[in-house]
Amino acid sequence: MIYKAINKNINLASRLLLDGEIIVYPTDTLYGLGVDATNQEAINKINKLKNRIQPLSIIVDSFEMLNNFCLLNTQNKIDIKKYLPGPYTLLFNKKDNLPDLLTCDSKKIGIRIPKSNFAINLVKNINKPIVTTSVNIHSQYSLNSIDEISAKFSNLNIFSGEVNLKSKGSTIIDLTLNPYKTLRQGDGI
């Protein structure tokens, strides 16, 4: 089913996530595949759908929530305000309160706070982080058109909204390194 990514559909999207379902939702870059990031069974579903097992990033709704899942040093706390909210995924050392499957036993976690009201309100509504990963099968290009997404993933609940149709995804920066290292150049400059 396709729904508009508007506030009146937040409860529906939230219920789907809390029931362990995968949804498609808009971010400030691309459409994302999302599940409740604390639900290991849902993470397994998304890995099967994408036909791969790799670390997944999460969306949090605030710096306070980010602090619940990451080990931050003083410099991190200053620097994250330069990047978030926005089209960045920042890597931090993670705390041990998320499923290991989410990060494939990595000590790092990718965090996003996108400039996307729907995504942020969704996280606020369930009071848990959600997985964010591009809408595609491993090694295939990311889908960013509702028509393509619904044709390829007709069994998913899709929440359509505004995305950057020319997006290259988020810029990924590893803030665990000194100096920081850009791992992928995306929309963030």
Buried (B, 14 or more C-beta within 10 A) or exposed (E): EBBEBEEEBBEBBBEBBBEBBBBBBBBBBBBBBBBBBBBBEBBBBBBEBBEEBEBBBBBBBBBEBBBEBBBBEEEBEEBBEEBBBBBBBBBBBBEEEBBEBBBEEBEBBBBBBBEBBBBBBBBBBBEBBBBBBBBBEEEEEBBBEBEBBBEEBEEBBBBBBEBBEEBBBBBBBBBBEEEBEEBEEBBBE
